[in-house]
Amino acid sequence: MGNKNTSEKKGKHLKGVACDVKNCAFHDGDSYCAANRIAVGPSYANSTGETVCATFKPKSL
């Protein structure tokens, strides 16, 4: 997960990956993720509430 190159480029939206985080730089404005790939963790998570999108990058204002 610590690899900063996992999502540096913005591309087409990832099919099947929904995202409602409108303040993320990779949000395409239509509830999709436009990062080249995503990273979700941590590896020891046991429930949805324990997971995070490590790809999240705040949108520049």
Summary of the structure (lengths in Angstrom):
residues: 61
radius of gyration: 11.5
end to end distance: 26.0
largest distance: 34.7
contacts: 131
relative contact order: 0.31
helix: 10%
strand: 20%
